[in-house]
Amino acid sequence: MLDNLRSMAVFACVVERGSFSGAARDLGITTSAVSQQIRSLEEEMDVLLLHRSTRKLSLTEAGQAFFHSCQEMVAAAERGRIRISELRDDLVGDLRIATTPELGAMHVVPALSCWLSAHPSLKVYFEADNRYIDLIEERIDIAIRMSPTLADSSLIARPMARVDQILCASPSYLRQFAPVQTPEDLAQLELLPIDLVQNPQDIYLTNAASGEQKHVFMPARIHSNNVFVTKSLCLAGHGVGRILYLDVQKELARGDLVEVLPQWKMQDYILYAVTLKREQQPTKIYRCLDALSQYFSQLPGGRSVRRLTDETTQQ
């Protein structure tokens, strides 16, 4: 079938140029190779396509009908080539982005909002889910993931920000208990665990000044699998949230929440933009990554969100 398509393209070129030699020059092959392609096509279909003479070529009735089909095939192939070039080089077509509902609503959409408005030819789909998404199986172009580390030889992971976990609670909740001054004091409080985290009630802390490490198990009565729900419970005074600093910056600044044991640090996470490892990515993916990187590099400062490039510079 592939040979037939090639021969059909050669036949169309011969008719358009009016000679075997003209088609050979256009196609960059020898005249004998052109002649062989036409002969093979006629033998396979058992029909004469061209009347050959020393002065010119002319189409048979079958050749005339077949020529139109060959023209349509070549035109369709050219349209396909142009479309592929557009999808590779221009900001058009589909773009699929996977993230969590929380990151999507609070950061990814704000990061890309102006960029999306500037490129109306892009069709964008956000897959917002807390489950692990296979980029190949679900045709995802970019996945935004939060993890302490990320190692997969089939993926390219671009670090965009480093984000701390913190313990926080409403002032009204904390007033019900004795002041929390040491990690051991956490045992009197109730955690509001997000069950997406492995062993969420095991709290591992490191003293920022001395490097001393502590492990505390916090009791829990109310669980959730969603940051928005956990933050609402926290604001309503139902317990202590184990939440990313990125997700509660505004509440901390307003005083609606306060950090518990700020001198003790939990394990931090790296925010990655993940793509499949390919020799060449479409331009729209690179431009989207640029917009995401620019946004996360300009997040408000503070002790917990730090640009990885800045850290590298300081080392």
N, C-alpha and C positions, 0 to 999 in steps of 0.2 A: 504493500500500500504506500509506504514511504517513497519507494522508487517511482511509483505512478505519479505522486504529487510533484516530485522533482521534474519528471518528464513533462507533466502538464504545464509547469511554469516555463520550461524550455520551449515548448510548443507555442505558448502564448507570445513569448518573446520573438520567436521566428516570424510569426504572422505580423506582429507589430512592426518589426524591422524590415520585413519583406525579403529577408535572405538569411541563409545559415551563417554566413560570415559576419553579418551585422549583429546577429544574436550572440555569436561567439565572442565578439569584442565586448558587448554589454555584460555578458555573464563571466568573462574572464576565463573561458575554456577554449579548447581547440574546435575548429570547424568540424573535424571528424567526430569529436565527442558529441557535438550538437546533432549531427546526422544520425549517430548511433542511438541517441535518446529518442528521436522521432521514429526511427525504424522499430525500436523495441516497443514503443507505444502502439504503433500500427499493428505489429504482430500479435501483441497481447489482446488487443480489441478486435483483431481480424477485420480491419476496415482500413481503407485508404483515406488519409487525412489531407494530403497535399498532392497536387499535380506539379511535378518537377519538370522544368525545361532549362535549357542553357541560359535563357534570358531572364526568367522570373519564376516565382512560385505562385500558385493559385490554390485556393481552398476547394476541396470537394464539398458536396452537400453535407456529408457527415462531418467533415472538418469545420464547416461554417457553424454548425450547431454545437460542436464540441468546443470551438474557440470561445464562445460566449461563457460556457461553464468554466473554462480555464481562466478567463479574465476575472470572473467573479471570485474564483478561488484565490488568485493572486491579490486582488483588491482586499479580500477579507484578511489574508495574511498580513498585508501592509497595515490595515487598520489595527490588527492585533499587535503588530510591532510598535506602532505609534502609541497605543494604549499602554503597553508595557513600559515604554520610555516615560510616559506621563506619570505612571504609578511609581516608577523608580525615582524620577527626578523632580516631580512637581508635588505640591501639597494638595493632592486629590485622592479620591477613592476612600477606602475604609481604614479606620484605625481603631483597634481594640485594646482597651486598657483595663487591667485587673488590679483591684485594690480592696482594702477592707471598707466596710460602710463608714467607719469613723474617719479614716484617713481620706477617703473619697470626699465626704461631705465637708470636712473641716479644712482640708489642705489641697488635695489634688484638683478639685473643681476651682477653688480660688486661684491656684497656680496657673491653670490653663484657660481661665475664662476669657481674658483679652486675646490670647493667642487663637482660641477657637473662633472668636468673633472676626478676627482678621483673615481667616481662611475658610470662607463659607462652602468651598467645594469639598471639604473633608466631611465624611460621615463617621461620627465617633460613637463607639459603644463602650459604656463603662460596666464592667462585670464587678459588682460590689458584693463580696462574700468573704466570710472568715475562713472558709475551707481552703486547703492547698489546691491551687489551680495548675493543671498541666498546660504549659504554653503551647506545645505542639498540638495536643489533642483538641484544645478549645480555641486554637488559632488566635492566641493572644500576642499582640505586638510588644507591649510593655506591661510588666507587672511591678507594682510598688509593694515592697515587702519590708517588714521590720524584723530584725533577727540579731542575736549577738554575733553570729558568724553565718556565712552563706558560701557553701562550696559545692559546685556542680560543674563538671567539665563541659557540659553541653550549653551552659549559660554564661552570659557576660553580666556581672553584677557591678553597677556603678554606685559607689557610696555617695550619698548626698548630704547626710547630716548624722550626727551622733546625738542620741536622745536618752536622757536618764529616766529611770523609773523612780517614783517617789511615793511616800506614804503621806496621805493628806486626809483631813477631816474638817468638818465645820466647827467653828469656835464653840457653838452651843453644845455639840456633842462632847468635846474635850472638857468643858467645864463640869461635866458630871463625874469626872474622875480626878484622882490625884495627878499632879503634873507629871508628864512623861519626860523623864530626864535620861533614862538609860534604855537600851534595847530590852532588858528584862521587864520594864514597865509596860511593854506592848501586850504582854500576856493578859492584862486586865481589860483590854479593849477587844472589840469584835471587828474582824476584817470583813470587808465586802469583796470577796474574791471574784475575779473574772476567770471563769473556768477554761478559757482558751489557753491560759498559761499553765504549764506543767507544774504540779504541786504548788498551787498558788498560796497556800497557807504557810509554807516554809519560807521564812524571811531570812535572807542572808545579807548581813550588813558589814560594811568596812568603815572604820573611823577615818575621816578625811585627813586628820592631823597626825594620828599615831600609826595608822595602818592596822590597828587591832580589828580582828574579825569576830563576828558573833552570829549565832544561828538562833532564831526564835520561831516557835510554832504559835501562830495566832488562831484563836477560836473563831468560828464563823457560823452564822445562822442563816444569812441571806446570801444567795449566790446569783450570779448572772453570767451570760456569755456575751454581753454587749457593753461597751465603754459608756455609751450614752446613758444606759439604765444605771450602771454603777455610779456614774457621776451624779445623777439625779438623787440616788439613795444617799450618797455622801453629802450632798447639799442639804438634804432633808434631815440630816442628823442621825442616820441609822448605823453609822460605823465608820471605819477607816478604809479609804480606797487605796488600792495599789495600782497606780495609774501613771502613764507616761506624762512627764512634765509638759510635753508638747500639747497634751489634751486639756490641761487645766491652767495654763498660763494666765488667762484672763480672770479666772475665778480667784487665783492667788493674788493677782494684782489688785483686785477689788476688795480683798479680805473676806470673800464669801467662803473660801477654804484657806486653811493654813497647813504648812508642811509640818509633819511630825518628825522629830529627830533630824533636823536639816544637816547636822554635823556628821551624820552617818549616811553612807552612800550604798545604794543597791546596784546590782549589775546594770550597765547601760546597754542600749541597743543601737544598731546602725540601720538607718533607713536607706534601702537600696532601690534603684531602678534596674529591673532585670529584663534582659532581652535574650533571644536565642543567639547562639554563636554562629554567625554567617560571614562569608567573605565580604558581602556587600549588603547593606541595609538600605531600604528606601529613604529618600531624603526626609520624608515626613516624620519618620521615627527619630532621626537625629535632631530635627527642629523641635520636636516635642520634648525630647530629653533636655535640650538647651533651656526650654521654658521652665521645666520642672527644676533643673539645677539652679537657675536664676532665682526662682521663688524661695527654695529652701535655703539658699545662701544668704537671703536677706531677712530671714525670720528674726523677730525681736531677740535681743541678746539675753543675758542671764547665765546662771551657772550651768544650766543643764543642756542647752542647745548650742553646739559648737561646730563650726565648719571644719570638716576634715582637712581641707586644704590649709586652713590656718594652723591646725595642729602640726601638719607636716612641715610647714614653714618654720615653726618654732623649734622643731627638733634639731 
